[in-house]
């Protein structure tokens, strides 16, 4: 009886191990996409300019202040004129100086923890990208390529060779008939699977005249941007 029990137990454990190993492999094989090659050309730059025109990039450039909350937990007030940011996450309040990181400081609790400041910067780099990525198509170190999508429409592949927290990441933009983004696929270091798609929805025009997306969906999960304001002095 004991032998039969242990035999069944071994079979059960083995089955669970096989399942734990096979499920990620199946997901990887079914979801993973290779980074498309694309073609660098003047047409790619023209395409990118049309996207920026659709989101009023000129108004974004002249915006003095940008405020938002990411996923209902990280809060930001970005003084774009001075390039400083007030960041709030968990119980922490941090003053980030994007021009001179050494001048950044923790406001609450009152200490100079480099880990907290680094975390605030990493959060800002990630969370601001979900807000202003369409305005970063010509950042220093970017390359732009046109890609033919599965539905035979044209997409724009942007690769960041420098800057941010994870240089080398690539994004394939899909746009509507007015060149406003509707989604992008990602090939990024923080995700083990390439080509995961996130939506860009619920666009609003802010006080400064720039357009921003307030809602993203990634693998069925909502990524909301709330408390969004952009204004000038």
C-alpha positions as CSV (number, residue, x, y, z in Angstrom):
1,X,0.0,0.0,0.0
2,X,2.8,2.4,0.9
3,X,4.7,1.6,-2.3
4,X,1.6,2.3,-4.3
5,X,1.1,5.6,-2.4
6,X,4.7,6.8,-3.0
7,X,4.5,5.7,-6.6
8,X,1.4,7.8,-7.1
9,X,3.1,10.7,-5.2
10,X,6.1,10.5,-7.5
11,X,3.9,10.6,-10.6
12,X,2.0,13.6,-9.2
13,X,5.1,15.5,-8.4
14,X,6.6,14.7,-11.8
15,X,3.4,15.8,-13.5
16,X,3.5,19.1,-11.6
17,X,7.1,19.7,-12.5
18,X,6.4,19.0,-16.2
19,X,3.5,21.4,-16.1
20,X,5.6,24.1,-14.4
21,X,8.3,23.7,-17.0
22,X,6.1,23.3,-20.1
23,X,3.6,26.2,-19.5
24,X,6.3,28.9,-19.7
25,X,7.8,27.2,-22.7
26,X,4.5,27.1,-24.5
27,X,3.8,30.7,-23.6
28,X,7.2,31.7,-24.9
29,X,6.8,29.8,-28.1
30,X,3.3,31.1,-28.7
31,X,3.8,34.8,-27.8
32,X,7.5,35.5,-28.6
33,X,8.2,37.4,-31.8
34,X,11.6,38.2,-33.3
35,X,12.5,41.9,-33.6
36,X,11.6,43.0,-37.2
37,X,14.4,44.3,-39.3
38,X,12.7,47.3,-40.9
39,X,14.3,49.9,-43.1
40,X,15.9,53.1,-42.2
41,X,15.0,55.9,-44.6
42,X,13.8,59.5,-44.9
43,X,10.3,58.0,-45.1
44,X,10.7,56.6,-41.6
45,X,11.6,60.1,-40.3
46,X,8.6,61.6,-42.2
47,X,6.3,58.9,-40.7
48,X,7.6,59.8,-37.2
49,X,7.0,63.5,-37.8
50,X,3.4,62.7,-38.7
51,X,3.0,60.9,-35.4
52,X,4.4,63.8,-33.5
53,X,2.1,66.2,-35.4
54,X,-0.9,64.1,-34.5
55,X,0.0,64.4,-30.8
56,X,0.8,68.2,-31.0
57,X,4.5,67.6,-30.2
58,X,5.3,71.3,-30.6
59,X,2.8,72.0,-27.7
60,X,4.5,69.3,-25.6
61,X,7.9,70.9,-26.2
62,X,6.5,74.2,-24.9
63,X,4.7,72.7,-21.9
64,X,6.1,74.0,-18.6
65,X,4.6,71.5,-16.1
66,X,3.3,67.9,-16.4
67,X,1.5,66.1,-13.7
68,X,0.2,62.5,-13.5
69,X,-0.3,59.4,-11.4
70,X,0.8,56.0,-12.8
71,X,-1.1,52.9,-12.0
72,X,-2.8,54.7,-9.1
73,X,0.4,54.6,-7.0
74,X,3.3,56.7,-8.3
75,X,2.8,60.4,-8.4
76,X,4.7,63.0,-10.4
77,X,4.9,66.8,-10.9
78,X,7.5,67.5,-13.6
79,X,8.8,71.0,-14.0
80,X,10.0,70.6,-17.6
81,X,11.4,74.1,-17.7
82,X,13.8,73.4,-14.8
83,X,13.9,69.6,-15.6
84,X,13.1,68.7,-12.0
85,X,10.5,66.3,-10.7
86,X,8.7,65.8,-7.5
87,X,8.2,62.0,-7.1
88,X,5.9,60.3,-4.6
89,X,5.9,56.5,-4.2
90,X,5.1,54.3,-1.2
91,X,5.9,56.6,1.7
92,X,8.7,58.4,-0.1
93,X,8.8,61.9,-1.5
94,X,11.8,62.7,-3.7
95,X,13.1,65.8,-5.5
96,X,14.8,64.7,-8.7
97,X,17.1,67.0,-10.6
98,X,17.4,65.5,-14.1
99,X,20.1,67.9,-15.0
100,X,22.4,67.1,-12.1
101,X,21.5,63.8,-10.4
102,X,23.8,64.7,-7.4
103,X,21.4,67.5,-6.5
104,X,18.5,65.1,-6.1
105,X,17.4,64.5,-2.5
106,X,14.8,62.6,-0.4
107,X,12.3,64.9,1.1
108,X,10.4,62.3,3.2
109,X,11.7,60.5,5.2
110,X,14.5,63.0,5.8
111,X,17.6,61.2,4.7
112,X,19.8,61.0,1.7
113,X,19.3,57.3,0.7
114,X,20.8,56.8,-2.7
115,X,18.6,53.7,-3.1
116,X,15.4,55.7,-2.7
117,X,16.7,58.3,-5.2
118,X,17.7,55.7,-7.7
119,X,14.3,54.0,-7.3
120,X,12.6,57.3,-7.9
121,X,14.6,57.9,-11.1
122,X,13.9,54.3,-12.3
123,X,10.2,54.8,-11.7
124,X,10.2,58.2,-13.4
125,X,12.0,56.8,-16.5
126,X,9.5,54.0,-16.8
127,X,6.3,55.8,-15.9
128,X,7.0,58.9,-17.9
129,X,7.7,56.8,-21.0
130,X,4.1,55.4,-20.8
131,X,3.0,59.0,-21.0
132,X,5.4,60.8,-23.4
133,X,6.8,58.0,-25.6
134,X,5.2,59.5,-28.8
135,X,7.2,62.7,-28.1
136,X,10.5,60.8,-27.9
137,X,10.8,59.5,-31.4
138,X,13.8,61.8,-32.2
139,X,15.6,61.5,-28.9
140,X,19.4,61.3,-29.1
141,X,20.5,57.8,-29.9
142,X,17.2,56.7,-31.6
143,X,16.9,55.0,-34.9
144,X,13.7,54.9,-36.9
145,X,12.7,52.2,-39.4
146,X,9.5,51.5,-41.4
147,X,8.0,48.0,-40.9
148,X,5.2,46.3,-42.9
149,X,2.7,44.9,-40.4
150,X,0.7,41.7,-40.7
151,X,-2.4,43.6,-41.9
152,X,-0.1,45.3,-44.6
153,X,-0.3,48.6,-42.9
154,X,2.9,50.5,-42.0
155,X,4.4,50.6,-38.5
156,X,7.3,52.6,-37.1
157,X,10.1,50.8,-35.3
158,X,12.0,52.9,-32.7
159,X,15.2,51.7,-31.1
160,X,16.8,53.5,-28.2
161,X,20.6,52.9,-28.2
162,X,21.1,55.3,-25.2
163,X,19.3,57.1,-22.4
164,X,16.7,56.0,-19.9
165,X,17.1,53.0,-17.6
166,X,17.3,50.3,-20.2
167,X,19.0,51.5,-23.4
168,X,18.7,49.1,-26.3
169,X,14.9,48.7,-26.1
170,X,12.8,48.7,-29.2
171,X,9.1,49.7,-29.8
172,X,7.0,49.0,-33.0
173,X,4.3,51.7,-33.2
174,X,0.9,51.1,-34.9
175,X,-1.1,54.2,-35.7
176,X,-4.6,55.0,-37.0
177,X,-5.5,56.9,-40.2
178,X,-4.6,60.2,-38.5
179,X,-1.2,58.8,-37.4
180,X,-2.2,58.9,-33.7
181,X,-0.8,55.8,-31.9
182,X,-3.1,52.9,-31.1
183,X,-0.5,50.5,-29.8
184,X,3.1,49.4,-29.7
185,X,4.9,46.1,-29.5
186,X,7.9,45.9,-27.2
187,X,11.3,44.3,-27.3
188,X,12.6,45.3,-23.9
189,X,15.1,44.0,-21.4
190,X,12.6,43.8,-18.6
191,X,10.3,41.4,-20.5
192,X,11.5,37.8,-21.4
193,X,9.1,37.7,-24.4
194,X,9.5,39.9,-27.4
195,X,6.7,41.5,-29.3
196,X,4.2,41.9,-26.4
197,X,1.7,44.5,-27.4
198,X,0.3,47.4,-25.3
199,X,-2.5,49.7,-26.3
200,X,-2.5,53.5,-26.3
201,X,-6.1,54.6,-25.8
202,X,-8.3,57.4,-24.3
203,X,-6.4,60.3,-25.8
204,X,-7.1,63.8,-24.3
205,X,-5.9,67.2,-25.1
206,X,-4.5,69.0,-22.1
207,X,-4.4,72.7,-21.1
208,X,-1.0,73.2,-22.8
209,X,-2.4,71.8,-26.1
210,X,-0.4,68.5,-26.1
211,X,-2.2,65.2,-26.5
212,X,-1.6,62.2,-24.1
213,X,-3.0,58.7,-23.7
214,X,-4.7,57.9,-20.4
215,X,-5.1,54.2,-20.8
216,X,-3.0,51.2,-21.7
217,X,-3.8,47.5,-21.7
218,X,-1.0,44.9,-21.6
219,X,-1.7,41.2,-21.6
220,X,-5.2,41.9,-20.3
221,X,-4.1,44.2,-17.5
222,X,-5.0,47.8,-17.3
223,X,-2.2,50.4,-16.9
224,X,-4.0,53.7,-16.1
225,X,-2.6,57.2,-16.2
226,X,-4.8,59.4,-13.9
227,X,-4.7,62.9,-12.4
228,X,-3.2,64.0,-15.8
229,X,-2.5,67.7,-16.3
230,X,-0.1,69.7,-18.6
231,X,0.1,73.4,-18.4
232,X,2.2,76.5,-18.9
233,X,3.2,79.3,-16.6
